[in-house]
Amino acid sequence: MASDSALLSPAPDFTLVDQHGVDRTLAVELKQRPALLVFYPYAFSRICGGELRELQSALGEFEGRGVSLFAVSCDPMFSLRVYAEQEEFAFPLLSDFWPHGEVARAYGVLDEAKGCARRGSFLIGQDGVVQWSVVNPISEARPLAAYLDAL
């Protein structure tokens, strides 16, 4: 299901560590190019793995269109490191582990009862404004075609 409430509103800025322990700040990343934030519930889960592998297969498409891809979950950094190595993901996996789910909450996609992010995706322009978004229930994968159409 598409979410229009976030469109054309400022994206909440944040700093999270990636799977290598490197701080990633949205405002800094946006100075280079637009960003696609893909929130997902759990590393090592079936639906999430399928979605992230699809994004990996289309990484050249995102890069070719000048968009940085960041996947965000509430998993700890060390889990994300193992997950990225196992799956050979070549894009940053950001850890929203502590304060737990703070960034997912800021984007309106934290499932408070389950303690994980829902499947929310946000395309953010270099001006820091959300240009496109979609939020799906945890059980419903987002189609790769939706991302490519948004670009």
C-alpha positions, 0 to 999 in steps of 0.5 A: 500500500502506498503512503502519500503522507510523507511525500514532499515533506522533509526527511528526518536526518539521522546518523546510523552505523553501517555493517562495518561500524562506519557512521552514515549521516543522511545529510552528508550522504545527500550532498553526494546524491539522492538516497533510497532508504529501504527499511526491512524487519529482520536480517536473515529472514525469508521475505527480507532476504528476497527483497534485498537480493533483488535490490542487490541484483539491480544495484547497477540500475540505482547507481546508474541513475545516481541514487545511493541505496541504504537498507535499514533494520533494527538488527545490531551492527555485528549481525548485519556484518555477517548478513551482508557477508553471507549474502554478498550485499554491496550496499550499506546495511544500517543498524537502527539498534540503539536507541532501538528503532529511533530512525524507523520511528521517525519515519513512521515505520516502527512496529512498536509491538514487534520491535522491528521496522515495517517495510517502508521505502523512501526516495529522498532528493538531494534537497532532503525532501521525500520524493516517493514512498511506500509502506507495506505490512511486514508480510508483504514484499515490495516489488522491485518494479516499484523502485525502478518506476520511482527512479 
